[in-house]
Amino acid sequence: MEVYQETVVLRAKGRGFHLVTDEIEGALKHLRHLRIGTAHLFLQHTSASLSLNENADPTVRSDMENFFTDLADGKPYYRHTYEGPDDMPAHIKSSLLGASLHVPITNGRFNLGTWQGIYLCEHRDHAGSRRVVVTLTGA
């Protein structure tokens, strides 16, 4: 069994749901060496999240953003606003969607379904780069 851990730095993205499957796969130098295994992806931030969802139709990503905006933004009772009005909504969205994923590996690639892609869900209006720690386990 082989185990590797790499940190992928995703370039800064605007608020929204962004497909990052290729960006992550392309940055993992050990992925192509694994015939079978799993990848654990952990986002080291509290105002963004990771999700698996539709990879073909971009309207899914805008619909996701609209849903979460309606759900969490602009509440008058938020007290945690140190970094602006998007601060607390970003934390809530991150908690709801989560900061980690497990993905199977087959023949040096993520073994996702035909219509699945990995999303970086960016919940801040003006975020910087994001770090994803990827632990690869396999043979």
FENPEBEL-V810980 format. One record per backbone hydrogen bond with DSSP energy under -1.0 kcal/mol. CO is the residue of the C=O (numbers start at 1). NH is the residue of the N-H. If there is no record, write none. Layout:
BEGIN
CO,NH + CO,NH
END
This chain:
BEGIN
2,138 + 4,136 + 6,134 + 8,132 + 10,130 + 16,122 + 18,120 + 20,24 + 21,25 + 22,26 + 25,28 + 30,33 + 31,34 + 34,108 + 35,107 + 36,139 + 37,105 + 38,137 + 39,103 + 40,135 + 41,101 + 42,133 + 47,123 + 49,121 + 51,119 + 53,117 + 57,60 + 58,62 + 59,63 + 60,64 + 61,65 + 62,66 + 63,67 + 64,68 + 65,69 + 66,70 + 67,71 + 68,72 + 69,73 + 75,78 + 79,81 + 81,84 + 84,87 + 86,90 + 87,91 + 88,92 + 89,93 + 90,94 + 91,95 + 92,96 + 93,97 + 94,98 + 98,50 + 99,43 + 101,41 + 103,39 + 104,111 + 105,37 + 106,109 + 109,106 + 110,112 + 113,116 + 115,55 + 117,53 + 118,20 + 119,51 + 120,18 + 121,49 + 122,16 + 130,10 + 131,44 + 132,8 + 133,42 + 134,6 + 135,40 + 136,4 + 137,38 + 138,2
END
